[in-house]
Amino acid sequence: MSEFDEDSKRDVRTEFRELINMAPAELRRWLETETSRSVGMTAKGEKVTSPADGEAVGHAMGERILELKGLRQAELGEDEYRAMRKVIGYIRRHLAQRPGGDVRDSRWRHSLMNWGHDPLQD
């Protein structure tokens, strides 16, 4: 049995489209930067401060987001809906933790950008 009925699938797709505010080409360019590879946490919970520290969970998810954006609705399965729901949860939680001051060059913004959301585009 599916954990997603048709209504919840529609809701996930809608919210995913709304929160991912970076175009695929823009996200691809961002993910190729050293800054993108120098922020976040590894799967083991270690802070990433340079590409040598290993790939951050968010950087890997940025690659997954590009895959998801390239799929047609009929190609979305349970794994894809779970991944989209994870992205939605991350972006919502981190937007709620917005730091004060100028966030243009902050780790907070860069981390969100790895997940396909640029808060300066809001």
Secondary structure as UniProt FT lines:
FT   HELIX           6..19
FT   HELIX           24..31
FT   TURN            34..35
FT   HELIX           36..38
FT   TURN            43..44
FT   HELIX           51..53
FT   HELIX           57..69
FT   HELIX           73..75
FT   HELIX           78..95
FT   TURN            96..97
FT   TURN            104..105
FT   HELIX           107..114
FT   TURN            115..116
FT   HELIX           119..121
//
